[in-house]
């Protein structure tokens, strides 16, 4: 089975094509933007699929991580605070029809968590992805927990200041406004998309902004740990590329925020998939879609025979 994993975000569309042996043999990256609506996104995906098919020889299924609320079972992108113009869009069906291959859609951070859980064999973890915005995903007892409405893990919209700045979601003081890559760039006076490169250069303006962001993120994670009590927090997304010092500062604040018994037993690590984790996880979702289709076909055949 050759599959294609797509990570659709407010700054980029990242694609990873995986062959039958599990090797990544196709890579692509396209710049996006907040104004990327469904029609433009599908046109961009069409081009990536065509290039991936040429490189892989075939595409048996496609998985996509979407930056917002997803009805995974129905394959519908319900809404997004990161991309404008998305409301109850049948994304999986649209891609499947255009590409001629089954498609699975999930929240982008859920997709990353699928990859991280498989890569580690961990039964319980909280993944926090920090990029243009902040998202989260929860794995308990070896299973991704999407929640009743598909919103489990949305730590970026936990308020750490009820009188703080208004967030795109309509609430005030969401940690997204203090600790996302966008928030750090704004605080440091940097142009959008320049954060990791500026950190590598040792940009002085970043020091205080990153410290504030790490403290804010740690406060939100510490509160979450008091609720879920998992032994592993994985930090992913582009901001995780700020390095060990950032991760250590987040961990220190989180441990001060939660019960000592929880914090002392919890490890903080960066995503093994790095910035590719969501695309690689989406490829795994594509394989799961194939397996589900085979299982449904077998069940139908067995029912007909009976």
Backbone torsions as a table, in degrees:
resi	resn	phi	psi	omega
1	UNK	NA	126.0	172.6
2	UNK	-104.1	128.1	-175.3
3	UNK	-129.6	158.5	179.4
4	UNK	-122.4	126.7	176.4
5	UNK	-108.6	131.8	-178.1
6	UNK	-122.4	133.3	174.6
7	UNK	-114.5	103.2	-178.2
8	UNK	-93.8	123.2	-179.0
9	UNK	-137.6	-177.6	-177.9
10	UNK	-80.7	-9.2	177.7
11	UNK	-119.3	-21.8	-177.8
12	UNK	-158.8	158.9	165.3
13	UNK	-111.5	115.8	-178.2
14	UNK	-108.0	129.7	-177.2
15	UNK	-123.3	139.3	175.3
16	UNK	-136.2	121.9	178.0
17	UNK	-100.6	129.4	-173.9
18	UNK	-118.6	127.7	-178.4
19	UNK	-83.1	-178.1	-175.1
20	UNK	-63.0	-24.6	179.7
21	UNK	-87.8	-0.5	178.6
22	UNK	91.1	5.1	-179.8
23	UNK	-88.0	140.1	175.6
24	UNK	-79.5	113.6	-175.9
25	UNK	-117.5	-2.4	178.4
26	UNK	-139.5	131.8	177.4
27	UNK	-134.9	139.6	177.4
28	UNK	-151.3	150.6	177.0
29	UNK	-143.9	130.7	178.1
30	UNK	-126.2	139.6	175.0
31	UNK	-73.4	138.4	176.7
32	UNK	-120.6	-149.9	179.0
33	UNK	176.1	166.0	-176.4
34	UNK	-58.4	-30.8	-176.8
35	UNK	-82.8	8.5	-179.1
36	UNK	-74.8	100.6	179.4
37	UNK	-86.6	-179.5	-176.1
38	UNK	-57.8	-43.9	-176.9
39	UNK	-63.8	-46.2	-179.6
40	UNK	-67.3	-38.1	179.3
41	UNK	-64.4	-43.4	-179.3
42	UNK	-65.5	-38.1	177.0
43	UNK	-63.3	-41.3	177.8
44	UNK	-64.8	-42.8	179.3
45	UNK	-64.3	-38.4	177.0
46	UNK	-54.1	-45.9	-177.9
47	UNK	-66.9	-41.6	179.1
48	UNK	-65.0	-41.8	179.2
49	UNK	-61.0	-43.0	179.8
50	UNK	-61.4	-42.9	179.7
51	UNK	-68.9	-38.4	179.4
52	UNK	-66.2	-41.0	180.0
53	UNK	-63.0	-38.6	177.9
54	UNK	-64.6	-37.5	-178.9
55	UNK	-76.2	-38.0	-175.5
56	UNK	-90.2	-20.4	-175.8
57	UNK	89.6	-28.1	178.6
58	UNK	-164.1	160.1	171.4
59	UNK	-132.9	116.4	-177.9
60	UNK	-87.6	-23.9	178.3
61	UNK	-165.7	159.4	-179.7
62	UNK	-128.6	137.9	172.8
63	UNK	-120.4	146.1	179.9
64	UNK	-139.6	133.9	172.8
65	UNK	-97.6	125.2	-175.3
66	UNK	-112.1	137.7	-175.7
67	UNK	-83.4	68.8	-179.8
68	UNK	174.5	-161.8	-178.2
69	UNK	-79.4	126.7	-175.9
70	UNK	-127.3	136.8	166.2
71	UNK	-92.1	95.8	-172.9
72	UNK	-62.1	-43.0	-177.9
73	UNK	-62.2	-38.7	-179.1
74	UNK	-89.4	-12.8	-178.7
75	UNK	72.5	30.1	-174.5
76	UNK	-110.0	129.8	171.1
77	UNK	-84.6	107.0	-170.8
78	UNK	-80.9	-43.2	-179.5
79	UNK	-167.8	166.5	177.9
80	UNK	-152.6	139.6	171.4
81	UNK	-95.2	0.2	-179.9
82	UNK	-101.6	-32.7	-179.7
83	UNK	-121.3	133.1	-179.4
84	UNK	-81.9	150.0	169.9
85	UNK	88.7	9.2	-178.9
86	UNK	-104.5	120.7	177.6
87	UNK	-151.6	110.0	177.7
88	UNK	51.2	50.6	-178.9
89	UNK	-93.4	127.4	-179.0
90	UNK	-75.3	70.1	-169.9
91	UNK	-63.8	-44.9	-178.2
92	UNK	-61.7	-45.3	-179.2
93	UNK	-65.2	-39.7	-179.6
94	UNK	-63.6	-45.3	-180.0
95	UNK	-67.8	-42.7	-179.7
96	UNK	-60.8	-41.2	-179.3
97	UNK	-66.1	-42.3	-177.1
98	UNK	-76.0	-33.5	-175.9
99	UNK	-94.2	-15.9	-177.5
100	UNK	68.2	33.4	179.3
101	UNK	-149.0	146.9	178.6
102	UNK	-60.9	150.8	-177.0
103	UNK	-136.4	139.4	174.9
104	UNK	-118.3	137.7	-179.3
105	UNK	-124.0	137.0	174.2
106	UNK	-147.0	168.9	171.4
107	UNK	-56.9	143.6	-174.6
108	UNK	-63.4	-36.7	-179.6
109	UNK	-74.6	-33.2	172.1
110	UNK	-59.2	-42.4	178.5
111	UNK	-60.7	-43.6	178.1
112	UNK	-62.1	-39.2	179.7
113	UNK	-65.5	-35.7	176.2
114	UNK	-58.2	-44.6	179.0
115	UNK	-66.2	-46.4	-176.0
116	UNK	-65.9	-38.3	178.8
117	UNK	-64.3	-42.4	-179.9
118	UNK	-68.4	-39.3	-177.8
119	UNK	-66.3	-29.7	-175.9
120	UNK	-103.3	-21.2	-172.4
121	UNK	67.5	23.6	-177.9
122	UNK	-78.4	141.0	178.6
123	UNK	-89.7	-26.6	-176.9
124	UNK	-139.6	125.6	176.6
125	UNK	-160.1	155.7	171.1
126	UNK	-115.4	120.2	176.8
127	UNK	-102.4	129.5	177.4
128	UNK	-121.5	114.4	-179.2
129	UNK	-99.4	124.3	-176.8
130	UNK	-118.1	106.9	178.9
131	UNK	-139.5	-128.3	174.8
132	UNK	-54.6	-39.9	172.1
133	UNK	-129.1	-167.0	179.4
134	UNK	-124.9	130.0	176.5
135	UNK	-132.5	166.3	-179.8
136	UNK	-143.5	159.8	176.6
137	UNK	-147.8	149.2	-173.3
138	UNK	-124.7	127.4	173.0
139	UNK	-114.3	123.4	178.3
140	UNK	-129.6	134.2	179.8
141	UNK	53.6	36.9	176.5
142	UNK	78.0	5.9	-176.9
143	UNK	-122.7	135.2	172.9
144	UNK	-65.4	128.5	-179.8
145	UNK	-104.8	105.5	-178.5
146	UNK	-83.6	-22.8	-176.3
147	UNK	86.9	165.8	-175.4
148	UNK	-60.1	-40.7	-178.7
149	UNK	-105.0	7.2	180.0
150	UNK	86.4	10.0	-173.4
151	UNK	-109.7	8.5	179.5
152	UNK	-59.5	138.2	176.2
153	UNK	93.1	2.7	-175.6
154	UNK	-74.8	67.6	-175.0
155	UNK	-71.2	-23.2	179.5
156	UNK	-62.2	-19.1	-178.9
157	UNK	-111.2	26.4	166.9
158	UNK	-82.8	126.4	-178.7
159	UNK	-81.7	128.2	174.8
160	UNK	-107.9	0.7	177.7
161	UNK	-156.9	102.6	-174.5
162	UNK	-64.7	-17.3	177.5
163	UNK	-107.0	13.9	-176.5
164	UNK	-78.0	-173.8	-178.1
165	UNK	-64.5	151.2	-179.8
166	UNK	-74.1	136.4	179.9
167	UNK	-94.2	164.8	177.5
168	UNK	-61.5	-22.7	-179.9
169	UNK	-78.5	-9.5	179.3
170	UNK	102.7	-14.4	179.8
171	UNK	-89.4	174.9	179.5
172	UNK	-113.1	145.9	171.6
173	UNK	72.0	21.0	177.6
174	UNK	-63.1	143.3	-178.9
175	UNK	-59.6	-24.4	175.4
176	UNK	-55.1	-32.9	-178.7
177	UNK	-77.6	-9.6	-177.0
178	UNK	-114.9	-28.0	-167.5
179	UNK	-126.1	-1.3	177.4
180	UNK	-72.9	164.9	176.1
181	UNK	-59.1	-39.0	178.5
182	UNK	-61.2	-43.3	-179.3
183	UNK	-66.0	-40.4	-179.7
184	UNK	-65.8	-44.1	178.9
185	UNK	-61.2	-42.2	179.7
186	UNK	-63.2	-44.8	-179.2
187	UNK	-65.1	-33.0	-177.6
188	UNK	-92.0	-2.0	-179.4
189	UNK	70.7	32.4	-179.0
190	UNK	-100.7	152.3	175.4
191	UNK	-70.4	153.6	-179.5
192	UNK	-57.5	138.3	176.2
193	UNK	82.9	6.1	-174.8
194	UNK	-105.2	4.8	-169.1
195	UNK	-60.8	-54.6	-174.4
196	UNK	-64.2	-40.6	178.9
197	UNK	-64.8	-40.1	178.4
198	UNK	-64.7	-38.1	177.6
199	UNK	-64.9	-40.0	179.1
200	UNK	-63.8	-30.7	178.3
201	UNK	-80.8	-10.6	-177.5
202	UNK	75.4	36.7	-178.4
203	UNK	-55.9	117.9	-176.8
204	UNK	-58.3	-35.2	-177.0
205	UNK	-64.6	-17.7	-177.0
206	UNK	-79.1	-25.3	-169.8
207	UNK	-55.0	-55.9	-177.5
208	UNK	-67.0	-39.4	-178.8
209	UNK	-63.2	-40.4	179.5
210	UNK	-69.7	-38.3	178.0
211	UNK	-61.9	-43.9	179.2
212	UNK	-64.2	-42.1	-179.5
213	UNK	-64.4	-44.3	-179.7
214	UNK	-62.4	-39.8	179.6
215	UNK	-66.2	-43.1	179.7
216	UNK	-64.9	-44.7	-179.8
217	UNK	-64.8	-41.0	178.5
218	UNK	-62.1	-37.0	178.3
219	UNK	-62.8	-44.0	-180.0
220	UNK	-66.8	-42.2	-179.5
221	UNK	-66.6	-39.3	178.4
222	UNK	-60.0	-42.5	177.0
223	UNK	-63.1	-40.0	178.7
224	UNK	-64.5	-38.0	179.8
225	UNK	-64.7	-33.2	176.0
226	UNK	-62.7	-25.7	-179.4
227	UNK	-87.3	-45.9	-171.3
228	UNK	-102.8	-21.3	174.7
229	UNK	48.9	58.9	176.8
230	UNK	-99.5	154.8	-176.9
231	UNK	-89.2	1.6	-176.2
232	UNK	-146.4	128.3	170.6
233	UNK	-115.3	125.1	179.0
234	UNK	-107.8	124.8	176.9
235	UNK	-99.6	121.6	-179.6
236	UNK	-125.3	-170.2	-177.8
237	UNK	83.4	173.3	-175.1
238	UNK	-61.7	-34.9	-176.5
239	UNK	-69.4	-23.3	174.9
240	UNK	-61.0	-20.9	176.6
241	UNK	-70.3	-3.2	175.6
242	UNK	-68.7	-14.7	169.9
243	UNK	103.7	-176.2	-172.9
244	UNK	-61.9	-33.8	-177.7
245	UNK	-64.5	-40.7	177.9
246	UNK	-64.1	-46.9	-179.5
247	UNK	-60.7	-43.4	-179.8
248	UNK	-63.3	-38.7	179.9
249	UNK	-68.3	-40.1	176.1
250	UNK	-61.4	-46.3	-178.4
251	UNK	-62.3	-42.0	-178.7
252	UNK	-62.5	-43.1	180.0
253	UNK	-68.7	-40.5	179.5
254	UNK	-62.1	-41.1	-178.7
255	UNK	-68.4	-29.5	175.5
256	UNK	-73.0	-26.3	-174.6
257	UNK	-83.4	-32.6	-174.9
258	UNK	-101.3	173.3	176.4
259	UNK	-59.7	141.5	-176.7
260	UNK	-59.1	-34.5	-179.1
261	UNK	-66.1	-31.1	178.5
262	UNK	-79.5	-51.4	-177.8
263	UNK	-61.9	-37.3	-178.7
264	UNK	-67.7	-24.5	-178.5
265	UNK	-98.2	0.6	-173.8
266	UNK	-103.3	131.0	175.2
267	UNK	-95.0	148.1	175.3
268	UNK	-120.0	123.1	-177.0
269	UNK	-138.5	160.9	174.1
270	UNK	-88.1	157.2	-177.7
271	UNK	-63.8	132.0	179.0
272	UNK	-67.6	-28.0	176.8
273	UNK	-82.0	-3.7	-178.6
274	UNK	53.9	-144.5	179.8
275	UNK	-69.4	-8.5	178.7
276	UNK	-90.0	-3.8	-169.6
277	UNK	-56.6	-42.9	-177.6
278	UNK	-68.9	-39.7	178.6
279	UNK	-66.7	-41.2	178.1
280	UNK	-67.6	-38.3	175.7
281	UNK	-66.3	-35.8	176.9
282	UNK	-64.0	-36.4	175.6
283	UNK	-63.2	-36.7	176.2
284	UNK	-67.3	-37.5	175.5
285	UNK	-62.3	-35.6	177.1
286	UNK	-63.2	-43.1	177.3
287	UNK	-63.4	-38.3	177.4
288	UNK	-63.7	-35.2	178.7
289	UNK	-64.9	-39.0	177.2
290	UNK	-64.2	-46.4	-179.6
291	UNK	-61.4	-40.8	179.4
292	UNK	-65.1	-38.3	178.2
293	UNK	-65.0	-40.5	177.5
294	UNK	-64.5	-41.7	-180.0
295	UNK	-64.1	-40.3	179.1
296	UNK	-65.3	-39.1	179.8
297	UNK	-65.3	-41.0	178.8
298	UNK	-64.6	-41.4	179.6
299	UNK	-64.4	-39.1	179.2
300	UNK	-66.1	-41.4	179.8
301	UNK	-65.2	-40.2	180.0
302	UNK	-66.4	-38.7	179.7
303	UNK	-66.9	-40.3	179.7
304	UNK	-66.2	-38.8	179.4
305	UNK	-66.6	-34.7	-180.0
306	UNK	-69.7	NA	NA
